[in-house]
């Protein structure tokens, strides 16, 4: 639903700009308005591709525990297609959690503060002051000339950042933790009674895990910052670079750092 609303909004903005000779260039607009228009604009595009990566690090020293790569495309009549590039069956996760289109929509819906930053310096601003080299955090160089883009730093309100994190985590959880699916995978090797017993045990374990996860999320705090590069000409997103810090029980030592990088390319 959000995609269609944003597409309609973008078409309305475009109609106004085409009808008025005084429509301002993006450089003259407030940063938040530029970001909103850019996100809405991508929702109005029918043909584009994207690729990216995500890393999950734990603790104060941010030890790398998981790294994923993904790619996808949007085509007018076929919708969104996305896949994890490396061994998705071993990752215990799904594309739903890492969908960069949904992430852009969430940023458009969330309460945020936005500021313009210099393109040639913005790449490392998410890591500034943390005492670690950018390469240790998986920072990759943009594939487009930086002078062709405007860069914006987006800081998400902590309450909305937590909502974003929980939404994506629970969507992933519901697709991964399916006791009945596990039973079906082995039921041919079990008697009917053993299969029923196994399903009961798995359901109990899933219920307990869900309760523990709810309790953990209830006390967690989330800080999320993003960098959005916007094409100067098309005013569409070129790259989204983000870092989300999740603190459990209010302790830095019990934390996760989720880093995401996505690049977008028009295919027509």
Secondary structure, DSSP 8 states (H G I E B T S, - for coil): -HHHHHHHHHHHHHHHHHH-TT---GGGS-HHHHHHHHHHHHHT-SSEEEEEEEEEEETTTTEEEEEEEEEEEEETTTEEEEEESS-GGGTT--HHHH-HHHHHHHHHHS-EEEEEE-HHHHTTTTTTTSSS-GGGGT----SS-GGGEEEEEEEE-HHHHHHHHHHHHHHHHHHH--HHHHHHHHGGGS-HHHHHHHHHHHHHHHHHHHHHHHHHHHH-EEEEEEEEEEETTT--EEEEEEEEEEESTT-TTSEEEEEEEEEEEE--
